[in-house]
Amino acid sequence: MISPRTGNEYKAEVISELKVVSTGSIEETDDGKYRYPIVDTTKTLEYAIKVENMLDVKFGMVLLFKNVRGGATNRGGWYNADFVEVVNRNAT
């Protein structure tokens, strides 16, 4: 992959679909994208994923991120996804 921000080439694993729980907040970033603080209950982790689309989220809402990638940095880490959508609680 090539970073759109730096132009550097990098390797990262891509998770095609990731279901996580919203903390109920969203933050617009300087580049016009949106950062969603989430909780990954299967791995007991808290982090944020940045995507281009904005949703109206509430605490405890289940979100599905598509094509998640990221990695460790000196400041913690970064995580991006192509898209996020709300998971219908009645979906099987």
C-alpha positions in Angstrom: 0.0 0.0 0.0 1.0 3.6 -0.4 0.2 6.3 2.2 -1.9 9.1 0.7 -0.5 11.4 3.3 3.2 10.7 3.0 3.6 8.8 -0.3 5.6 6.2 1.5 5.0 2.5 0.8 4.0 0.3 3.7 2.7 -3.2 4.5 -0.3 -3.7 6.6 -2.8 -6.5 7.2 -6.3 -5.7 6.1 -9.4 -6.9 8.1 -12.2 -7.1 5.6 -15.0 -6.7 8.2 -14.7 -5.7 11.8 -17.7 -5.4 14.2 -17.1 -3.2 17.2 -19.0 -1.1 19.7 -19.3 2.7 19.5 -18.4 4.9 22.5 -21.0 7.3 21.3 -18.7 10.0 20.0 -17.2 11.1 16.7 -14.5 13.5 15.8 -14.0 15.3 12.5 -10.3 15.3 11.5 -8.3 18.0 9.7 -8.4 16.1 6.5 -12.2 16.0 6.4 -12.6 12.4 7.6 -14.2 11.1 10.8 -12.6 9.3 13.7 -14.7 6.9 15.7 -13.6 5.9 19.2 -14.6 2.2 19.6 -14.4 -0.8 21.8 -13.4 -4.2 20.4 -15.2 -6.5 22.8 -13.7 -9.7 21.4 -10.1 -8.5 22.0 -10.9 -6.1 24.9 -9.3 -3.2 23.2 -10.2 0.5 22.9 -9.0 2.5 19.9 -10.2 4.8 17.1 -10.8 4.1 13.4 -10.8 6.9 10.8 -13.1 6.7 7.7 -14.6 9.1 5.1 -18.3 8.7 5.9 -20.1 10.1 8.9 -22.8 8.4 11.0 -24.9 9.6 13.8 -23.7 7.2 16.5 -24.9 6.5 20.0 -23.2 4.8 22.9 -23.3 1.0 22.6 -24.2 1.0 18.9 -22.6 -1.9 16.9 -20.6 -0.6 13.9 -19.2 -2.6 11.0 -16.0 -1.2 9.5 -14.9 -2.5 6.1 -11.2 -3.0 5.1 -9.6 -2.0 8.3 -5.8 -1.5 8.3 -3.4 0.2 10.6 -0.2 -0.2 12.6 1.9 0.9 15.5 3.6 4.3 15.7 5.7 6.2 18.2 2.5 8.0 19.3 0.4 4.8 19.7 -1.1 3.7 16.4 -3.3 4.5 13.5 -6.3 2.7 12.1 -8.3 3.5 8.9 -11.2 1.9 7.1 -12.9 2.3 3.7 -16.4 2.5 5.1 -18.5 2.2 8.3 -22.1 1.3 8.7 -24.5 0.6 11.6 -25.3 -3.1 12.3 -29.0 -3.8 12.6 -29.4 -5.5 15.9 -32.0 -7.8 14.4 -29.7 -9.0 11.6 -28.5 -12.6 11.7 
